[in-house]
Amino acid sequence: MNTSAIRVIAFDADDTLWDNQTLYDHTETRYCQLLEPFGTEDEIRTALYEVEKSNMASMGYGTKAFVLSLIQNALEMSHDTIDAARLHAIVRMGQDLLMNPATPFDGVPETLQALHDSGRYTLVCFTKGDLLDQENKLVRSGLRPLFHHVEIVSEKGRDEYLALCRKLNIAPAGLLMVGNSFKSDIHPVLEIGGMGIHIPYKRMWQYELFEEYEHERMARISSFSELLPLL
């Protein structure tokens, strides 16, 4: 992969810079235990995913949308008989998620610092989700000063990447996207003529599953610290 044309490096946030999906998975497990009187774990998980998908167009991504889906699914599975104590417990689960410490993965601060100090690239945090939640996580992570630009969007498809290129006044060929989701971070960038570095994470939300492929403008690495040698 020839990186000489790169002017902007954009980074996904959740599960690229810090752990996020593990917290969601643990919350979903607690949720299934809480709703045990109303269905099996498989039934609860399947129903919840369908509710999340149906709410996507109006609620988007993020913790708040997730908690509303948890509550809606609990009401539906219990036929509106779930007690206030269980609903309150679901709200507390969401509050816990909103306090995600966003501790950076090993190698992330050092790598971003080196790229920032090099002066060669404009560094962008380009992520989707709830605006306030993502901004707060970025601040708690301590990484905010290392980014020249932060863009939080409701979706990450080819149109959003083209809009980012226009905003930063670059051609798509000058954009490199780094992220864990092939669906949201890699495929759309390759579609518009940019480059991608895929860093798979051990956990993936099923909505982000996508058939992966190889490409001359893409590289795949196993850890964030492998990024510098490629550049």
TORGUTOR-228004 format. One line per field, with one value per residue: x, y, z of N, C-alpha, C in turn. Coordinates in pm, whole numbers, plus 50000, padded with zeros to 5 digits. Layout:
# residues N
nX	(X  ...)
nY	(Y  ...)
nZ	(Z  ...)
caX	(X  ...)
caY	(Y  ...)
caZ	(Z  ...)
cX	(X  ...)
cY	(Y  ...)
cZ	(Z  ...)
# end
This chain:
# residues 231
nX	(50085  50072  50154  50215  50054  49889  49720  49545  49466  49219  49048  48854  48659  48527  48622  48840  49015  48965  48814  48481  48269  48285  48177  47914  47838  47860  47666  47438  47429  47375  47127  46975  46970  46821  46575  46495  46251  46083  46161  46390  46751  46839  46601  46555  46783  46761  46514  46576  46773  46623  46452  46639  46732  46496  46464  46675  46669  46539  46657  46931  47274  47447  47463  47228  47024  47046  46967  46699  46600  46644  46458  46216  46209  46196  45945  45785  45844  45755  45493  45403  45409  45631  45808  45864  46110  46277  46282  46406  46656  46747  46776  46987  47187  47229  47324  47565  47701  47731  47935  48166  48509  48680  48947  49250  49362  49658  49943  49808  49805  50080  50132  49954  50056  50311  50247  50110  50312  50484  50395  50315  50063  49708  49520  49229  48943  48696  48389  48087  47766  47612  47630  47709  47784  47998  48175  48231  48357  48586  48716  48752  48928  49167  49279  49195  49348  49525  49410  49339  49096  48756  48490  48165  47922  47597  47590  47818  47895  47960  47879  47913  48188  48279  48180  48339  48589  48547  48509  48759  48906  49039  49129  48967  49170  49364  49295  49320  49170  49136  49031  48814  48588  48497  48279  48194  48426  48619  48528  48354  48542  48728  48559  48528  48777  48977  49209  49251  49309  49271  49191  49109  48884  48838  48574  48257  47978  47682  47545  47740  47872  48029  48108  48436  48721  49020  49235  49419  49456  49439  49535  49586  49618  49723  49744  49740  49987  50127  50084  50251  50496  50390  50348)
nY	(49881  50207  50489  50751  50958  51036  51273  51324  51153  50961  50848  50592  50573  50415  50095  50105  50307  50276  50040  49939  49770  49546  49639  49684  49424  49295  49439  49361  49092  49109  49227  49026  48843  48989  48996  48738  48610  48647  48530  48318  48342  48346  48416  48671  48815  48795  48922  49177  49266  49290  49496  49703  49731  49814  50061  50206  50393  50617  50666  50622  50552  50460  50501  50606  50553  50278  50217  50302  50115  49884  49925  49939  49681  49528  49599  49501  49226  49152  49201  49450  49426  49444  49531  49838  49840  49675  49821  50051  49944  49891  50149  50233  50069  50187  50436  50359  50277  50521  50629  50519  50471  50501  50421  50436  50194  49986  50140  50333  50616  50683  50635  50811  51051  51056  51071  51312  51489  51469  51636  51583  51503  51572  51499  51323  51256  51050  50951  50765  50806  50909  51254  51403  51193  51071  51286  51327  51083  51102  51317  51212  51010  51136  51188  51392  51639  51557  51545  51720  51773  51693  51485  51391  51177  51064  50842  50633  50626  50618  50877  51034  51016  51139  51394  51463  51476  51696  51894  51906  51977  51801  51552  51231  51040  51128  51055  50852  50598  50464  50188  49957  49841  49681  49731  49997  50153  50083  49969  50181  50386  50277  50253  50518  50581  50619  50520  50243  50121  49836  49735  49474  49396  49199  49170  49223  49408  49265  49402  49531  49341  49220  49118  49064  49166  49160  49431  49653  49906  49883  49780  49533  49516  49394  49530  49860  49979  49892  50063  50289  50191  50136  50383)
nZ	(50000  49899  50068  50018  49922  50124  50317  50521  50817  50940  51229  51367  51673  51904  52005  51847  51934  52204  52435  52382  52294  52462  52703  52629  52564  52813  52950  52809  52879  53156  53133  53011  53219  53400  53274  53284  53380  53164  52928  52738  52723  52455  52325  52429  52347  52067  52019  52117  51938  51704  51780  51814  51550  51424  51539  51448  51233  51339  51585  51568  51657  51963  52326  52446  52260  52266  52530  52528  52350  52501  52707  52564  52453  52686  52784  52579  52578  52828  52805  52890  53167  53323  53620  53809  53943  53793  53552  53644  53702  53446  53346  53511  53413  53166  53250  53363  53132  53006  53148  53060  53089  52875  52834  52667  52426  52442  52311  52166  52261  52234  51962  51831  51932  51818  51544  51543  51627  51412  51214  50959  50887  50892  51167  51240  51432  51350  51391  51468  51632  51944  51995  52238  52409  52268  52249  52520  52591  52435  52554  52816  52755  52720  52478  52315  52264  52069  51823  51525  51424  51489  51409  51444  51348  51230  51074  50887  50584  50228  50145  50373  50407  50174  50222  50441  50318  50149  50340  50457  50246  50064  49819  49780  49757  49924  50176  50462  50641  50963  51142  51327  51221  50934  50775  50833  50851  50661  50404  50286  50246  50071  49855  49768  49680  49865  50129  50357  50687  50857  51178  51333  51603  51900  51968  51813  51723  51600  51402  51263  51119  50825  50494  50445  50246  50042  49941  49731  49830  50100  50428  50680  51025  51348  51586  51730  51751  51534  51334  51282  51149  50895  50790)
caX	(50000  50152  50095  50277  49954  49803  49728  49460  49442  49099  49043  48733  48681  48491  48684  48964  49099  48938  48715  48341  48176  48286  48084  47779  47813  47836  47535  47334  47422  47301  46990  46910  46946  46714  46450  46482  46113  46002  46210  46525  46855  46836  46480  46572  46884  46706  46412  46642  46840  46519  46407  46747  46730  46377  46480  46797  46645  46495  46740  47072  47361  47490  47411  47090  46939  47053  46886  46558  46566  46635  46331  46106  46207  46151  45801  45721  45859  45677  45355  45379  45392  45758  45795  45945  46245  46357  46302  46508  46784  46788  46824  47120  47281  47263  47407  47698  47763  47766  48057  48277  48632  48747  49092  49306  49433  49804  50005  49730  49855  50215  50125  49891  50149  50418  50190  50082  50438  50553  50349  50292  49924  49597  49462  49085  48861  48574  48315  47942  47705  47554  47729  47762  47849  48127  48264  48275  48454  48712  48781  48797  49040  49290  49333  49139  49446  49607  49335  49319  48955  48668  48364  48077  47813  47495  47619  47947  47890  48040  47842  47976  48333  48297  48158  48458  48696  48517  48529  48903  48966  49130  49072  48957  49297  49449  49238  49342  49081  49182  48920  48792  48472  48515  48157  48183  48555  48707  48459  48313  48659  48779  48463  48545  48913  49072  49284  49204  49386  49174  49243  48996  48876  48791  48427  48195  47832  47639  47501  47859  47933  48037  48198  48562  48795  49152  49238  49554  49461  49405  49623  49524  49717  49662  49749  49754  50130  50182  50047  50363  50584  50325  50345)
caY	(50000  50329  50590  50881  51060  51060  51404  51319  51021  50963  50734  50557  50585  50295  49967  50133  50381  50222  49932  49979  49659  49460  49694  49658  49279  49265  49497  49275  48971  49147  49253  48895  48787  49068  48962  48591  48562  48675  48460  48262  48437  48358  48490  48812  48875  48804  49027  49306  49306  49333  49628  49797  49755  49892  50196  50266  50509  50732  50687  50613  50468  50518  50447  50647  50473  50140  50205  50310  49985  49791  49947  49898  49535  49476  49618  49412  49085  49131  49243  49569  49391  49454  49619  49960  49812  49626  49932  50137  49876  49910  50288  50238  50007  50290  50537  50301  50281  50660  50662  50443  50549  50522  50406  50400  50067  49994  50193  50440  50753  50702  50640  50938  51159  51056  51121  51454  51564  51464  51747  51540  51469  51621  51385  51344  51152  51044  50841  50782  50784  51024  51362  51432  51073  51052  51395  51302  50974  51151  51399  51124  50928  51216  51194  51504  51736  51501  51552  51852  51789  51585  51480  51287  51169  50964  50724  50642  50565  50691  51019  51101  51027  51243  51523  51488  51518  51833  51984  51918  52023  51701  51449  51105  50967  51177  51015  50718  50572  50356  50147  49814  49792  49680  49787  50142  50223  50044  49954  50307  50464  50215  50283  50653  50597  50641  50406  50198  50026  49762  49677  49399  49383  49066  49173  49303  49412  49191  49496  49576  49230  49251  49026  49133  49132  49223  49542  49711  50029  49849  49691  49483  49498  49332  49621  50000  50017  49853  50165  50376  50137  50141  50520)
caZ	(50000  49885  50157  49992  49891  50240  50383  50639  50875  51024  51320  51440  51817  51981  51970  51773  52028  52338  52438  52397  52274  52580  52800  52578  52575  52955  52984  52751  52962  53278  53090  52991  53352  53460  53207  53283  53393  53046  52810  52744  52681  52309  52288  52468  52259  51932  52018  52137  51813  51611  51826  51782  51405  51388  51593  51396  51147  51416  51704  51538  51738  52090  52451  52473  52172  52315  52652  52488  52292  52613  52776  52475  52443  52815  52790  52483  52619  52950  52776  52973  53308  53395  53736  53809  53991  53679  53460  53705  53686  53307  53337  53574  53318  53068  53315  53375  53000  52976  53221  53004  53110  52747  52853  52536  52409  52441  52189  52102  52288  52181  51816  51793  51965  51717  51418  51565  51633  51284  51132  50820  50860  50971  51238  51258  51494  51269  51452  51467  51762  52011  51997  52371  52460  52201  52290  52659  52591  52377  52658  52924  52707  52720  52341  52237  52214  51961  51698  51469  51388  51537  51337  51496  51252  51261  50992  50819  50453  50128  50142  50488  50383  50072  50289  50522  50226  50106  50453  50482  50120  50009  49733  49854  49755  50032  50304  50518  50755  51051  51227  51353  51148  50790  50717  50851  50848  50550  50275  50222  50207  49949  49749  49714  49631  49974  50183  50487  50769  50937  51302  51388  51747  51939  51977  51709  51722  51482  51299  51190  51046  50682  50423  50423  50124  50032  49846  49720  49909  50237  50504  50803  51131  51466  51700  51693  51745  51403  51236  51246  51044  50765  50742)
cX	(50088  50087  50144  50175  49870  49828  49651  49448  49324  49092  48901  48764  48655  48553  48800  49063  49085  48830  48575  48248  48172  48185  47940  47744  47783  47700  47422  47319  47345  47154  46912  46879  46830  46577  46422  46337  46033  46052  46348  46625  46852  46715  46496  46670  46830  46604  46474  46707  46738  46467  46513  46747  46611  46387  46595  46771  46608  46586  46890  47146  47388  47415  47265  46991  46933  46962  46737  46513  46557  46500  46214  46095  46158  45999  45729  45728  45777  45529  45311  45358  45520  45747  45893  46088  46334  46382  46409  46647  46836  46842  46964  47225  47325  47351  47550  47772  47809  47892  48175  48407  48710  48899  49155  49373  49584  49853  49931  49786  49991  50214  50064  49984  50258  50367  50161  50210  50512  50515  50315  50145  49829  49530  49317  49028  48727  48493  48165  47887  47644  47661  47791  47837  47987  48225  48318  48377  48589  48788  48834  48917  49173  49349  49290  49245  49528  49537  49318  49171  48877  48535  48283  47950  47714  47516  47754  47940  47967  48007  47909  48126  48362  48278  48278  48572  48673  48547  48678  48981  49073  49054  49061  49087  49390  49402  49274  49250  49131  49067  48903  48678  48496  48398  48156  48313  48638  48635  48418  48431  48720  48689  48488  48688  49016  49141  49230  49303  49287  49245  49127  49002  48811  48640  48372  48044  47784  47592  47618  47927  47922  48135  48326  48631  48932  49148  49377  49568  49424  49512  49548  49634  49646  49665  49779  49900  50195  50156  50167  50455  50523  50330  50484)
cY	(50124  50442  50732  50993  51102  51199  51405  51174  51035  50835  50716  50566  50453  50169  49981  50203  50328  50115  49989  49858  49564  49508  49671  49510  49240  49320  49410  49145  48998  49169  49123  48829  48859  49029  48812  48544  48572  48604  48403  48367  48457  48439  48639  48881  48894  48916  49165  49355  49355  49471  49734  49832  49843  50036  50274  50395  50634  50766  50685  50519  50534  50464  50483  50570  50328  50122  50214  50178  49877  49802  49902  49747  49471  49487  49519  49267  49053  49162  49354  49539  49406  49559  49735  49934  49762  49737  50028  50074  49892  50051  50299  50173  50111  50398  50487  50307  50422  50706  50574  50524  50576  50519  50361  50262  50092  50047  50308  50579  50779  50717  50771  51056  51170  51110  51270  51537  51567  51581  51711  51525  51554  51500  51416  51226  51156  50924  50868  50753  50911  51131  51381  51312  51055  51163  51371  51190  51020  51236  51310  51040  51003  51236  51317  51600  51686  51507  51698  51880  51669  51596  51362  51288  51060  50835  50744  50560  50652  50840  51096  51115  51132  51382  51560  51537  51662  51931  52009  51957  51927  51613  51320  51026  51011  51137  50871  50704  50452  50316  49998  49756  49797  49750  49939  50218  50196  50044  50088  50391  50408  50247  50419  50679  50628  50513  50369  50108  49964  49703  49601  49393  49250  49057  49264  49294  49350  49283  49540  49462  49255  49153  49101  49085  49200  49333  49604  49840  50007  49760  49648  49459  49446  49423  49762  50040  49976  49958  50247  50317  50141  50280  50580)
cZ	(50000  49965  50128  49968  50012  50300  50515  50686  50970  51106  51373  51589  51890  51921  51871  51865  52170  52328  52459  52392  52393  52683  52758  52593  52720  53000  52930  52829  53091  53247  53072  53125  53420  53403  53204  53300  53262  52919  52831  52697  52529  52262  52315  52374  52117  51921  52031  52008  51711  51650  51790  51634  51365  51435  51529  51318  51226  51533  51677  51634  51873  52209  52474  52386  52219  52437  52620  52426  52400  52683  52691  52467  52572  52828  52697  52528  52743  52929  52872  53121  53389  53506  53729  53852  53877  53577  53514  53690  53543  53287  53398  53485  53214  53127  53333  53241  52964  53049  53179  53020  52983  52763  52722  52538  52413  52306  52125  52133  52224  52028  51769  51820  51859  51584  51428  51559  51499  51194  50990  50785  50944  51034  51274  51336  51422  51315  51447  51607  51817  52034  52135  52428  52399  52239  52430  52666  52538  52479  52770  52883  52717  52582  52263  52185  52095  51825  51654  51442  51441  51464  51390  51413  51292  51184  50926  50691  50355  50127  50256  50469  50276  50133  50375  50433  50179  50219  50478  50357  50068  49910  49814  49859  49867  50170  50340  50639  50831  51141  51237  51272  50998  50722  50720  50828  50723  50415  50213  50173  50079  49831  49686  49666  49737  50016  50320  50556  50869  51059  51367  51540  51781  51950  51870  51722  51592  51370  51210  51113  50896  50617  50385  50296  50130  49927  49847  49800  50054  50298  50629  50905  51255  51589  51651  51674  51613  51298  51190  51138  50905  50703  50729)
# end
